[in-house]
């Protein structure tokens, strides 16, 4: 790792300056250096905080972008056929609990909104 230390110091920043300042984070290159060569326990903790924040930030951003992509997609309408649903439930080899019925109804409502 010591051989690549000069390269670690050149790693580009991935977060905007305002966010780094707002969250009191160290730079990405410092975090990579201090996670391998911490000067003290505080610097190791700050390096872990920065790298952890960046990971959660990237996952959250990816999730949000995925949601926007999904919202932009057009979908087909799937009509609810109550008679078929009742027949299916009636033919199950067990009786649905109230909780299961509530969950199924919530899923139906979510799908009916999603497919409009």
Contact map, one row per residue, 1 for C-alpha under 8 A:
11111000000000000000000000000000000100000000000000000000000000000000000000000000000000000000000000000000000000000000
11111000000000000000000000000000000000000000000000000000000000000000000000000000000000000000000000000000000000000000
11111100000000000000000000000000000000000000000000000000000000000000000000000000000000000000000000000000000000000000
11111111000000000000000000000000000000000000000000000000000000000000000000000000000000000000000000000000000000000000
11111111100000000000000000000000100000000000000000000000000000000000000000000000000000000000000000000000000000000000
00111111110000000000000000000000000000000000000000000000000000000000000000000000000000000000000000000000000000000000
00011111111000000000000000000000000000000000000000000000000000000000000000000000000000000000000000000000000000000000
00011111111000000000000000001001100000000000000000000000000000000000000000000000000000000000000000000000000000000000
00001111111000000000000000001100100000000000000000000000000000000000000000000000000000000000000000000000000000000000
00000111111100000000000000001000000000000000000000000000000000000000000000000000000000000000000000000000000000000000
00000011111110000000000000011000000000000000000000000000000000000000000000000000000000000000000000000000000000000000
00000000011111000000000000011000000000000000000000000000000000000000000000000000000000000000000000000000000000000000
00000000001111110000000000111000000000000000000000000000000000000000000000000000000000000000000000000000000000000000
00000000000111110000000000010000000000000000000000000000000000000000000000000000000000000000000000000000000000000000
00000000000011111011000000000000000000000000000000000100000000000000000000000000000000000000000000000000000000000000
00000000000011111111000000000000000000000000000000000000000000000000000000000000000000000000000000000000000000000000
00000000000000111111100000000000000000000000000000000000000000000000000000000000000000000000000000000000000000000000
00000000000000011111110000000000000000000000000000000000000000000000000000000000000000000000000000000000000000000000
00000000000000111111111000000000000000000000000000000000000000000000000000000000000000000000000000000000000000000000
00000000000000111111111111100000000000000000000000000000000000000000000000000000000000000000000000000000000000000000
00000000000000001111111110000000000000000000000000000000000000000000000000000000000000000000000000000000000000000000
00000000000000000111111110000000000000000000000000000000000000000000000000000000000000000000000000000000000000000000
00000000000000000011111110000000000000000000000000000000000000000000000000000000000000000000000000000000000000000000
00000000000000000001111111000000000000000000000000000000000000000000000000000000000000000000000000000000000000000000
00000000000000000001111111100000000000000000010011000000000000000000000000000000000000000000000000000000000000000000
00000000000000000001000111110110000000000000011001000000000000000000000000000000000000000000000000000000000000000000
00000000000010000001000011111110000000000000000001000000000000000000000000000000000000000000000000000000000000000000
00000000001111000000000001111111000000000000000001100000000000000000000000000000000000000000000000000000000000000000
00000001111110000000000000111111100000000000000000000000000000000000000000000000000000000000000000000000000000000000
00000000100000000000000001111111110000000000001000000000000000000000000000000000000000000000000000000000000000000000
00000000000000000000000001111111111000000000011101100000000000000000000000000000000000000000000000000000000000000000
00000001000000000000000000011111111100000000001000100000000000000000000000000000000000000000000000000000000000000000
00001001100000000000000000001111111111000000000000000000000000000000000000000000000000000000000000000000000000000000
00000000000000000000000000000111111111100011001000000000000000000000000000000000000000000000000000000000000000000000
00000000000000000000000000000011111111000001001100000000000000000000000000000000000000000000000000000000000000000000
10000000000000000000000000000001111111000000000000000000000000000000000000000000000000000000000000000000000000000000
00000000000000000000000000000000111111100000000000000000000000000000000000000000000000000000000000000000000000000000
00000000000000000000000000000000111111111011000000000000000000000000000000000000000000000000000000000000000000000000
00000000000000000000000000000000010011111011000000000000000000000000000000000000000000000000000000000000000000000000
00000000000000000000000000000000000001111111000000000000000000000000000000000000000000000000000000000000000000000000
00000000000000000000000000000000000001111111100000000000000000000000000000000000000000000000000000000000000000000000
00000000000000000000000000000000000000011111110000000000000000000000000000000000000000000000000000000000000000000000
00000000000000000000000000000000010001111111111000000000000000000000000000000000000000000000000000000000000000000000
00000000000000000000000000000000011001111111111100000000000000000000000000000000000000000000000000000000000000000000
00000000000000000000000000000000000000001111111110000000000000000000000000000000000000000000000000000000000000000000
00000000000000000000000011000010000000000111111111000000000000000000000000000000000000000000000000000000000000000000
00000000000000000000000001000111011000000011111111100000000000000000000000000000000000000000000000000000000000000000
00000000000000000000000000000010001000000001111111110000000000000000000000000000000000000000000000000000000000000000
00000000000000000000000010000000000000000000111111111000000000000000000000000000000000000000000000000000000000000000
00000000000000000000000011110010000000000000011111111100000000000000000000000000000000000000000000000000000000000000
00000000000000000000000000010011000000000000001111111110000000000000000000000000000000000000000000000000000000000000
00000000000000000000000000000000000000000000000111111111000000000000000000000000000000000000000000000000000000000000
00000000000000000000000000000000000000000000000011111111100000000000000000000000000000000000000000000000000000000000
00000000000000100000000000000000000000000000000001111111110000000000000000000000000000000000000000000000000000000000
00000000000000000000000000000000000000000000000000111111111000000000000000000000000000000000000000000000000000000000
00000000000000000000000000000000000000000000000000011111111100000000000000000000000000000000000000000000000000000000
00000000000000000000000000000000000000000000000000001111111110000000000000000000000000000000000000000000000000000000
00000000000000000000000000000000000000000000000000000111111111000000000000000000000000000000000000000000000000000000
00000000000000000000000000000000000000000000000000000011111111100000000000000000000000000000000000000000000000000000
00000000000000000000000000000000000000000000000000000001111111110000000000000000000000000000000000000000000000000000
00000000000000000000000000000000000000000000000000000000111111111000000000000000000000000000000000000000000000000000
00000000000000000000000000000000000000000000000000000000011111111100000000000000000000000000000000000000000000000000
00000000000000000000000000000000000000000000000000000000001111111110000000000000000000000000000000000000000000000000
00000000000000000000000000000000000000000000000000000000000111111111000000000000000000000000000000000000000000000000
00000000000000000000000000000000000000000000000000000000000011111111100000000000000000000000000000000000000000000000
00000000000000000000000000000000000000000000000000000000000001111111110000000000000000000000000000000000000000000000
00000000000000000000000000000000000000000000000000000000000000111111111000000000000000000000000000000000000000000000
00000000000000000000000000000000000000000000000000000000000000011111111100000000000000000000000000000000000000000000
00000000000000000000000000000000000000000000000000000000000000001111111110000000000000000000000000000000000000000000
00000000000000000000000000000000000000000000000000000000000000000111111110000000000000000000000000000000000000000000
00000000000000000000000000000000000000000000000000000000000000000011111111000000000000000000000000000000000000000000
00000000000000000000000000000000000000000000000000000000000000000001111111000000000000000000000000000000000000000000
00000000000000000000000000000000000000000000000000000000000000000000111111100000000000000000000000000000000000000000
00000000000000000000000000000000000000000000000000000000000000000000001111110000000000000000000000000000000000000000
00000000000000000000000000000000000000000000000000000000000000000000000011111000000000000000000000000000000000000111
00000000000000000000000000000000000000000000000000000000000000000000000001111100000000000000000000000000000000000011
00000000000000000000000000000000000000000000000000000000000000000000000000111110000000000000000000000000000000010011
00000000000000000000000000000000000000000000000000000000000000000000000000011111000000000000000000000000000000010010
00000000000000000000000000000000000000000000000000000000000000000000000000001111100000000000000000000000000000010000
00000000000000000000000000000000000000000000000000000000000000000000000000000111110000000000000000000000000000000000
00000000000000000000000000000000000000000000000000000000000000000000000000000011111110000000000000000000000000000000
00000000000000000000000000000000000000000000000000000000000000000000000000000001111111000000000000000000000000000000
00000000000000000000000000000000000000000000000000000000000000000000000000000000111111100000000000000000000000000000
00000000000000000000000000000000000000000000000000000000000000000000000000000000111111110000000000000000000000000000
00000000000000000000000000000000000000000000000000000000000000000000000000000000111111111000000000000000000000000000
00000000000000000000000000000000000000000000000000000000000000000000000000000000011111111100000000000000000000000000
00000000000000000000000000000000000000000000000000000000000000000000000000000000001111111110000000000000000000000000
00000000000000000000000000000000000000000000000000000000000000000000000000000000000111111111000000000000000000000000
00000000000000000000000000000000000000000000000000000000000000000000000000000000000011111111001100000000000000000000
00000000000000000000000000000000000000000000000000000000000000000000000000000000000001111111001000000000000000000000
00000000000000000000000000000000000000000000000000000000000000000000000000000000000000111111100000000000000000000000
00000000000000000000000000000000000000000000000000000000000000000000000000000000000000011111111000000000000000000000
00000000000000000000000000000000000000000000000000000000000000000000000000000000000000000011111000000000000000000000
00000000000000000000000000000000000000000000000000000000000000000000000000000000000000000001111100000000000000000000
00000000000000000000000000000000000000000000000000000000000000000000000000000000000000001101111110000000000000000000
00000000000000000000000000000000000000000000000000000000000000000000000000000000000000001000011111111000000000000000
00000000000000000000000000000000000000000000000000000000000000000000000000000000000000000000001111111000000000000000
00000000000000000000000000000000000000000000000000000000000000000000000000000000000000000000000111111100000000000000
00000000000000000000000000000000000000000000000000000000000000000000000000000000000000000000000111111110000000000000
00000000000000000000000000000000000000000000000000000000000000000000000000000000000000000000000111111111000000000000
00000000000000000000000000000000000000000000000000000000000000000000000000000000000000000000000111111111100000000000
00000000000000000000000000000000000000000000000000000000000000000000000000000000000000000000000001111111110000000000
00000000000000000000000000000000000000000000000000000000000000000000000000000000000000000000000000111111111000000000
00000000000000000000000000000000000000000000000000000000000000000000000000000000000000000000000000011111111100000000
00000000000000000000000000000000000000000000000000000000000000000000000000000000000000000000000000001111111110000000
00000000000000000000000000000000000000000000000000000000000000000000000000000000000000000000000000000111111111000000
00000000000000000000000000000000000000000000000000000000000000000000000000000000000000000000000000000011111111100000
00000000000000000000000000000000000000000000000000000000000000000000000000000000000000000000000000000001111111110000
00000000000000000000000000000000000000000000000000000000000000000000000000000000000000000000000000000000111111111000
00000000000000000000000000000000000000000000000000000000000000000000000000000000000000000000000000000000011111111100
00000000000000000000000000000000000000000000000000000000000000000000000000000000000000000000000000000000001111111110
00000000000000000000000000000000000000000000000000000000000000000000000000001110000000000000000000000000000111111111
00000000000000000000000000000000000000000000000000000000000000000000000000000000000000000000000000000000000011111111
00000000000000000000000000000000000000000000000000000000000000000000000000100000000000000000000000000000000001111111
00000000000000000000000000000000000000000000000000000000000000000000000000111100000000000000000000000000000000111111
00000000000000000000000000000000000000000000000000000000000000000000000000111000000000000000000000000000000000011111
